[in-house]
Amino acid sequence: MLRISFVWAVLLWSAIATGQTRVVVKLDINTSEDNFYVFVEGKGWPANPHDTVSFMPAAMPNLFLLGRMKKRLRGGKISYLKYLWVEADSITIKGKENMYTISPQSRYQAQADSLLEIGDKLIDYPALASSLPGLTYLAESPSSFPAEKLEKILALVPEENQDFWAAQKIRKYLLSLTQVSYDPQSSTLKYFIAKNKEDKEEKVVFSSGKWVLLDMSASWCGYCLRDIDELAAIHKKYGREIIMVTLWKDPSFEDYLQKGKKQKDKIAWTSLRDETGAIFKTLDISIYPTYLVINPEGKIVDTFDKATVVGKYLQRVLGY
């Protein structure tokens, strides 16, 4: 039996494309609450306690995150989380009040339970390295962890797990870190390599003799999409004098292509995708959007969070 003192379920799915399987989640919860929310890969929708929800995750097996969302006047708050390791293409969550059974329950569930104790401290390298749930936990967002710790963990991964999708994702992230050349001491960005609309690598070189406006955005960010109109006006006015690049922090190639497509179709300048988040990590970007103004020598001379302010700045720099 799984003991949790909540009657709301939240399921979060993180993955990397390694082949797809349709997963069915059956909710059979006896509760006075009738507002459940199911989240898959960051997308959520309401469901009642007896719903059956199906979706196509990007990788199997993987972790679910189960918890309670407390209702508030404005929004809600997840107050408790528990990891569930899912290997089957169908899972049932059944029970009442604070007692639930999860079936089928994986042989790796005990390892998944320990992840909440480990947390972000990464205190148990061997356990994370030898555990498929542990590797998956790290692969959810490898940019959240120090690269040197990820390298130590990968070095301890057993040979039979080296090709597991999560280990491959962590390895890919570490490789991506080497594809960014940035000196934080001088704030100089030389180049980075990102993915284009053909999902092919493209190198962007700075220190080109021109001013550069680098837009760091994400497809889920409404402000980022709305600012495209202002960026288009900047490009129309200064497109011959400056280089403009928009970089999307999008693990999903589909989101990069389709989310906000109507706005993105207005982009007439370079628009690329940071698949692993390595470029955002290297430049220490955590606010979306962030606009970096880079001088002709490749030095980041100023940062902004509103495109309208960028336009006024360029007007002063370029003199018109």
PEKASUL-V467078 format. One record per pair of residues at least 6 apart in sequence whose ideal C-beta (glycine too) atoms are under 6 Angstrom apart, sorted by the first residue. I is the first residue (numbers start at 1). J is the second residue. D is the distance in whole Angstrom. If there is no record, write none. Layout:
BEGIN
I | J | D
I | J | D
END
This chain:
BEGIN
1 | 99 | 6
1 | 101 | 6
2 | 100 | 5
2 | 102 | 6
4 | 82 | 6
5 | 98 | 4
6 | 68 | 3
6 | 80 | 6
7 | 31 | 4
7 | 33 | 5
8 | 36 | 6
8 | 68 | 4
8 | 69 | 5
9 | 36 | 5
9 | 66 | 6
10 | 39 | 6
10 | 67 | 5
10 | 69 | 6
10 | 78 | 6
11 | 38 | 5
11 | 39 | 6
11 | 64 | 5
12 | 39 | 5
12 | 65 | 4
13 | 40 | 5
13 | 41 | 5
13 | 57 | 5
14 | 140 | 4
15 | 57 | 5
15 | 58 | 4
15 | 59 | 4
15 | 62 | 6
16 | 59 | 6
16 | 165 | 6
16 | 169 | 4
17 | 58 | 5
18 | 59 | 5
18 | 165 | 4
20 | 56 | 5
21 | 60 | 5
21 | 89 | 5
22 | 54 | 6
22 | 56 | 5
23 | 57 | 6
23 | 89 | 5
24 | 54 | 5
24 | 90 | 4
25 | 53 | 5
25 | 91 | 6
26 | 52 | 5
26 | 92 | 4
27 | 49 | 6
27 | 51 | 5
27 | 93 | 5
28 | 50 | 6
28 | 94 | 4
29 | 49 | 4
30 | 96 | 4
31 | 49 | 5
34 | 48 | 6
36 | 47 | 5
36 | 49 | 6
37 | 44 | 5
37 | 46 | 6
38 | 47 | 5
38 | 53 | 5
40 | 55 | 5
47 | 53 | 6
59 | 165 | 5
61 | 87 | 4
62 | 136 | 6
63 | 83 | 5
63 | 136 | 5
64 | 84 | 4
64 | 86 | 6
65 | 81 | 5
66 | 82 | 5
66 | 84 | 6
67 | 78 | 5
67 | 80 | 5
67 | 81 | 4
68 | 79 | 5
68 | 80 | 5
69 | 76 | 4
69 | 78 | 5
70 | 76 | 6
70 | 77 | 5
70 | 79 | 5
83 | 112 | 4
83 | 115 | 5
84 | 102 | 6
85 | 106 | 4
85 | 108 | 4
85 | 109 | 5
85 | 112 | 4
85 | 133 | 5
87 | 106 | 5
88 | 104 | 5
92 | 103 | 5
93 | 100 | 6
93 | 102 | 6
94 | 101 | 5
95 | 101 | 6
108 | 132 | 6
108 | 133 | 5
111 | 131 | 4
111 | 133 | 5
112 | 133 | 4
115 | 137 | 5
118 | 124 | 6
122 | 149 | 5
125 | 152 | 6
125 | 153 | 6
126 | 156 | 6
128 | 134 | 4
128 | 153 | 5
129 | 153 | 5
129 | 156 | 4
129 | 157 | 5
130 | 158 | 6
135 | 166 | 4
135 | 167 | 5
136 | 166 | 4
138 | 170 | 6
139 | 166 | 4
139 | 169 | 4
139 | 170 | 5
142 | 170 | 5
142 | 173 | 4
143 | 277 | 4
143 | 281 | 4
147 | 177 | 6
150 | 170 | 6
157 | 167 | 6
172 | 276 | 6
173 | 276 | 4
173 | 278 | 6
176 | 276 | 4
176 | 278 | 4
177 | 278 | 5
179 | 193 | 4
180 | 192 | 4
180 | 279 | 5
180 | 282 | 4
181 | 190 | 4
181 | 191 | 5
182 | 189 | 5
182 | 282 | 5
187 | 299 | 5
187 | 300 | 5
188 | 298 | 5
188 | 299 | 5
189 | 206 | 5
189 | 298 | 6
190 | 206 | 6
190 | 298 | 6
191 | 203 | 6
191 | 205 | 5
192 | 204 | 6
192 | 279 | 5
193 | 201 | 5
193 | 203 | 5
194 | 272 | 4
194 | 273 | 6
194 | 274 | 6
195 | 273 | 4
195 | 275 | 5
196 | 202 | 5
196 | 272 | 6
199 | 253 | 6
202 | 272 | 6
204 | 245 | 6
206 | 212 | 6
206 | 294 | 6
206 | 298 | 4
207 | 297 | 6
207 | 298 | 3
209 | 296 | 5
210 | 243 | 5
210 | 296 | 6
211 | 242 | 4
212 | 243 | 5
212 | 294 | 4
213 | 242 | 6
213 | 244 | 5
214 | 245 | 5
214 | 292 | 4
215 | 246 | 4
215 | 289 | 6
215 | 291 | 6
216 | 247 | 6
216 | 285 | 5
216 | 290 | 4
217 | 224 | 4
217 | 248 | 6
217 | 288 | 6
217 | 289 | 5
218 | 249 | 5
218 | 288 | 5
219 | 248 | 6
219 | 250 | 5
219 | 255 | 5
219 | 259 | 4
219 | 260 | 6
221 | 288 | 4
224 | 288 | 6
224 | 289 | 4
225 | 260 | 4
225 | 263 | 5
227 | 289 | 6
227 | 307 | 4
228 | 263 | 5
228 | 266 | 5
230 | 307 | 4
230 | 308 | 6
231 | 307 | 5
232 | 266 | 5
234 | 311 | 5
235 | 244 | 6
235 | 269 | 6
238 | 314 | 6
241 | 318 | 6
244 | 269 | 4
245 | 270 | 5
246 | 271 | 5
247 | 272 | 6
247 | 274 | 6
248 | 256 | 5
248 | 273 | 5
249 | 274 | 5
249 | 277 | 6
249 | 280 | 5
250 | 256 | 4
250 | 273 | 5
256 | 273 | 5
274 | 280 | 6
287 | 305 | 6
290 | 303 | 6
291 | 304 | 4
291 | 310 | 5
292 | 300 | 5
292 | 303 | 6
293 | 301 | 6
293 | 302 | 5
294 | 300 | 5
295 | 301 | 5
304 | 310 | 5
END
